[in-house]
């Protein structure tokens, strides 16, 4: 019964909520682990749960050293799961409703300065196929602020270099994002001269492929990012999302309005975009503290 409920919930997240693969994996993992705890510790199933049990499990997680962020995410997962069961009529109430989690310390994203971005983007040397491809990928990422999952999902048809934009489809929505000239040039060099040599199959639709000619994977891209971080000697921890965060903050610092940034990033809710205003304010405060003679 539990596994059937979880399987249907997974299908609902994918087909109706258009959730990302990461969200689906996280939510299903949280609910599956909760189901395992219920069975092994209490001998009951997911449908036999009250509010106290949810709270007990959260206390159990805390006792095992789970972070406040993990506990908060579990609560979001389980609330969503029981809302789904409630809508189906499988349960009479949502046992996670009204339950609050430990306050999570807000962790602001790591941002590169404009000089650090320049240094990072200069690392791929355009002397071989790998260098041209990596240069095009990094330029595109910083030019558009798209997610890594969106970057590796891009097909050739999503690129319009003549008009200078890409089409990005994600979570059931499509957005058009402009490209600056340097990114267009990097992509032209890659698409015209390099990609034809790399692809294993002439029918391959993926824009970015690995050295075996197949679509680039998330893990493959992670290794590329880490390689160039080390090469650039940048001490900040650069993740595939760092260029996305830096894109948003640099636009904001240079006068872009929040709604436009929200649209380019593909945020469903403006509250997700507002974190960047907090980053900018925090940076200004740091500058003030260091530079003002009386601070």
C-alpha positions as CSV (number, residue, x, y, z in Angstrom):
1,X,0.0,0.0,0.0
2,X,2.7,2.5,1.0
3,X,4.8,1.9,-2.1
4,X,1.7,2.3,-4.3
5,X,0.9,5.6,-2.6
6,X,4.4,6.8,-3.1
7,X,4.5,5.7,-6.7
8,X,1.3,7.5,-7.5
9,X,2.6,10.6,-5.7
10,X,5.8,10.5,-7.8
11,X,3.7,10.4,-11.0
12,X,1.5,13.3,-9.7
13,X,4.6,15.4,-9.1
14,X,6.0,14.7,-12.5
15,X,2.9,14.9,-14.6
16,X,0.7,17.4,-12.9
17,X,3.0,19.6,-10.8
18,X,5.8,19.5,-13.5
19,X,8.3,19.3,-10.6
20,X,12.0,19.1,-11.4
21,X,13.7,15.7,-11.3
22,X,15.7,16.9,-8.2
23,X,12.5,17.9,-6.4
24,X,10.8,14.6,-7.2
25,X,13.9,12.6,-6.0
26,X,14.2,14.6,-2.8
27,X,10.4,14.4,-1.9
28,X,10.2,10.7,-2.7
29,X,13.3,9.9,-0.7
30,X,12.0,11.8,2.3
31,X,8.6,10.0,2.2
32,X,10.2,6.6,1.6
33,X,12.5,7.0,4.6
34,X,9.6,8.1,6.7
35,X,7.6,5.0,5.6
36,X,10.6,2.9,6.6
37,X,10.8,4.5,10.0
38,X,7.1,3.9,10.6
39,X,7.3,0.3,9.7
40,X,10.4,-0.6,11.6
41,X,9.8,1.6,14.7
42,X,6.1,1.8,15.1
43,X,4.8,-1.1,13.0
44,X,2.3,1.1,11.1
45,X,1.9,2.6,7.6
46,X,1.8,6.0,6.0
47,X,-2.0,6.2,6.2
48,X,-2.0,5.6,10.0
49,X,-0.1,8.7,11.0
50,X,-1.1,11.6,13.3
51,X,0.5,15.0,14.0
52,X,2.4,13.6,17.0
53,X,4.1,10.9,14.9
54,X,5.3,13.5,12.4
55,X,6.7,15.6,15.3
56,X,8.3,12.5,16.8
57,X,10.0,11.6,13.6
58,X,11.4,15.1,13.3
59,X,12.8,14.9,16.8
60,X,14.3,11.5,15.9
61,X,15.9,13.1,12.8
62,X,17.3,15.9,15.0
63,X,18.7,13.3,17.4
64,X,20.5,11.6,14.6
65,X,22.3,14.9,13.7
66,X,20.2,15.9,10.7
67,X,20.5,19.6,9.8
68,X,17.6,22.0,10.3
69,X,17.5,22.4,6.5
70,X,17.0,18.6,6.1
71,X,14.2,18.6,8.7
72,X,12.5,21.5,7.0
73,X,12.7,19.8,3.6
74,X,11.2,16.6,5.1
75,X,8.3,18.7,6.5
76,X,7.7,20.2,3.0
77,X,7.9,16.7,1.4
78,X,5.5,15.1,3.9
79,X,3.0,18.0,3.8
80,X,2.9,17.8,0.0
81,X,2.5,14.0,0.1
82,X,-0.4,14.1,2.5
83,X,-2.1,16.9,0.6
84,X,-2.0,14.6,-2.4
85,X,-3.5,11.7,-0.4
86,X,-6.1,14.0,1.1
87,X,-7.2,15.2,-2.4
88,X,-7.5,11.5,-3.4
89,X,-9.7,10.8,-0.3
90,X,-7.1,8.3,0.9
91,X,-6.7,10.1,4.3
92,X,-9.1,12.2,6.4
93,X,-6.6,14.9,7.3
94,X,-3.1,16.1,6.7
95,X,-1.0,15.1,9.8
96,X,1.7,17.5,8.9
97,X,-0.6,20.5,8.7
98,X,0.3,23.1,11.4
99,X,3.6,21.3,12.3
100,X,6.5,23.8,12.3
101,X,10.2,23.0,11.9
102,X,13.3,24.3,13.6
103,X,14.3,27.7,12.3
104,X,16.7,27.3,9.5
105,X,19.7,29.6,9.3
106,X,19.5,31.4,6.0
107,X,22.4,30.6,3.9
108,X,23.0,33.1,1.1
109,X,24.4,31.8,-2.2
110,X,28.1,32.3,-3.1
111,X,28.5,35.1,-5.6
112,X,31.5,35.7,-7.8
113,X,32.7,39.3,-8.4
114,X,32.7,40.6,-12.0
115,X,36.5,40.1,-12.1
116,X,36.2,36.5,-10.8
117,X,33.7,35.7,-13.4
118,X,36.0,37.1,-16.1
119,X,38.9,35.0,-14.7
120,X,36.7,31.9,-14.6
121,X,35.4,32.3,-18.1
122,X,38.9,32.8,-19.5
123,X,40.0,29.4,-18.3
124,X,38.9,27.1,-21.2
125,X,41.5,27.5,-23.9
126,X,40.1,27.5,-27.4
127,X,42.8,25.3,-28.8
128,X,40.9,22.0,-29.1
129,X,37.4,20.7,-29.2
130,X,37.0,20.4,-25.4
131,X,38.2,24.0,-24.9
132,X,35.8,25.4,-27.5
133,X,32.9,23.4,-26.0
134,X,33.6,24.3,-22.4
135,X,34.1,28.0,-23.3
136,X,30.6,28.0,-25.0
137,X,29.0,26.3,-22.1
138,X,30.3,28.6,-19.4
139,X,29.6,31.7,-21.5
140,X,26.0,30.5,-22.1
141,X,25.5,29.8,-18.4
142,X,26.6,33.2,-17.3
143,X,24.8,35.0,-20.3
144,X,21.4,33.5,-19.4
145,X,21.5,32.4,-15.8
146,X,19.8,29.1,-16.7
147,X,19.9,26.0,-14.4
148,X,22.4,23.3,-15.2
149,X,19.6,20.8,-15.8
150,X,18.3,23.3,-18.4
151,X,21.7,23.8,-19.9
152,X,22.3,20.1,-20.5
153,X,18.7,19.6,-21.8
154,X,19.1,22.2,-24.5
155,X,18.7,20.9,-28.1
156,X,20.0,22.5,-31.3
157,X,16.5,23.8,-32.1
158,X,16.5,25.8,-28.9
159,X,19.3,28.0,-30.2
160,X,18.7,31.1,-32.4
161,X,22.1,32.7,-32.9
162,X,20.9,34.9,-35.8
163,X,18.5,36.7,-33.4
164,X,20.8,36.2,-30.4
165,X,18.6,34.2,-28.0
166,X,17.9,30.8,-26.6
167,X,14.6,29.1,-25.9
168,X,14.5,27.4,-22.5
169,X,11.6,25.0,-21.6
170,X,11.4,23.9,-18.0
171,X,8.7,22.9,-15.6
172,X,6.0,23.1,-18.3
173,X,6.9,26.7,-19.2
174,X,9.0,28.2,-21.9
175,X,11.0,31.4,-21.7
176,X,13.2,33.3,-24.2
177,X,16.5,34.6,-22.9
178,X,18.8,37.0,-24.8
179,X,22.5,36.4,-25.3
180,X,25.3,38.9,-25.3
181,X,27.7,39.1,-28.3
182,X,30.6,37.2,-26.7
183,X,28.3,34.2,-25.9
184,X,26.8,34.2,-29.4
185,X,30.4,34.2,-30.8
186,X,31.4,31.3,-28.5
187,X,28.3,29.3,-29.5
188,X,28.9,30.0,-33.2
189,X,32.4,28.7,-33.0
190,X,31.3,25.6,-31.1
191,X,28.2,24.8,-33.3
192,X,29.9,25.3,-36.7
193,X,33.4,24.0,-36.1
194,X,33.4,21.7,-33.1
195,X,30.1,20.0,-32.4
196,X,30.0,18.2,-35.9
197,X,33.3,16.6,-34.9
198,X,32.1,15.5,-31.5
199,X,28.6,14.0,-32.2
200,X,28.5,10.2,-32.4
201,X,25.3,10.2,-34.4
202,X,24.2,12.7,-37.0
203,X,20.7,12.5,-35.6
204,X,21.9,13.8,-32.1
205,X,19.7,16.7,-31.0
206,X,21.7,17.7,-27.8
207,X,23.4,21.1,-28.1
208,X,26.2,20.1,-25.7
209,X,27.7,16.6,-25.9
210,X,30.6,14.9,-24.0
211,X,33.7,13.6,-25.7
212,X,31.9,10.4,-26.6
213,X,29.4,12.4,-28.6
214,X,26.5,11.9,-26.3
215,X,24.4,14.4,-24.3
216,X,26.4,16.0,-21.5
217,X,25.5,14.7,-18.0
218,X,25.1,16.7,-14.8
219,X,28.0,14.8,-13.3
220,X,30.2,15.5,-16.4
221,X,29.4,19.2,-16.1
222,X,30.2,19.3,-12.4
223,X,33.7,17.9,-13.1
224,X,34.2,20.6,-15.7
225,X,33.3,23.4,-13.2
226,X,35.6,22.0,-10.6
227,X,38.5,21.7,-13.0
228,X,38.3,25.3,-14.1
229,X,37.8,26.6,-10.5
230,X,41.1,24.9,-9.6
231,X,42.8,26.2,-12.7
232,X,41.6,29.7,-12.0
233,X,42.8,29.5,-8.4
234,X,39.4,30.9,-7.1
235,X,39.0,30.0,-3.4
236,X,35.2,30.5,-3.3
237,X,33.3,27.2,-3.7
238,X,32.0,27.3,-7.3
239,X,29.1,25.0,-8.0
240,X,27.1,24.7,-11.2
241,X,24.6,27.1,-9.7
242,X,27.2,29.8,-8.8
243,X,27.1,31.4,-12.3
244,X,23.3,31.5,-12.1
245,X,23.4,33.3,-8.8
246,X,26.2,35.7,-10.0
247,X,24.2,36.4,-13.2
248,X,21.2,37.5,-11.1
249,X,23.2,39.7,-8.6
250,X,25.2,41.4,-11.3
251,X,22.0,42.3,-13.3
252,X,20.5,43.7,-10.1
253,X,23.6,45.7,-9.3
254,X,23.5,47.2,-12.8
255,X,19.9,48.4,-12.6
256,X,17.8,45.5,-13.8
257,X,14.4,45.2,-12.2
258,X,13.4,42.2,-10.1
259,X,10.5,41.1,-12.4
260,X,12.7,40.9,-15.4
261,X,15.3,38.9,-13.5
262,X,12.5,36.6,-12.2
263,X,11.3,36.0,-15.8
264,X,14.8,35.2,-17.1
265,X,15.6,32.9,-14.2
266,X,12.2,31.1,-14.6
267,X,11.1,31.6,-10.9
268,X,7.5,30.9,-10.4
269,X,7.4,33.1,-7.4
270,X,9.1,36.5,-7.0
271,X,10.0,35.6,-3.4
272,X,12.6,33.2,-4.9
273,X,14.2,36.1,-6.8
274,X,14.1,38.5,-3.8
275,X,16.9,36.6,-2.1
276,X,19.3,38.4,-4.5
277,X,18.2,41.8,-3.1
278,X,19.3,40.5,0.3
279,X,22.7,39.5,-1.1
280,X,23.2,42.9,-2.7
281,X,22.3,44.7,0.6
282,X,24.6,42.4,2.6
283,X,27.5,43.2,0.2
284,X,26.8,46.9,0.5
285,X,26.9,46.6,4.2
286,X,30.2,44.8,4.1
287,X,31.7,47.5,1.8
288,X,30.4,50.2,4.1
289,X,31.9,48.6,7.2
290,X,35.3,48.2,5.5
291,X,35.4,51.6,3.8
292,X,33.6,54.2,6.0
293,X,36.2,55.9,8.2
294,X,33.8,56.0,11.2
295,X,32.3,52.5,10.7
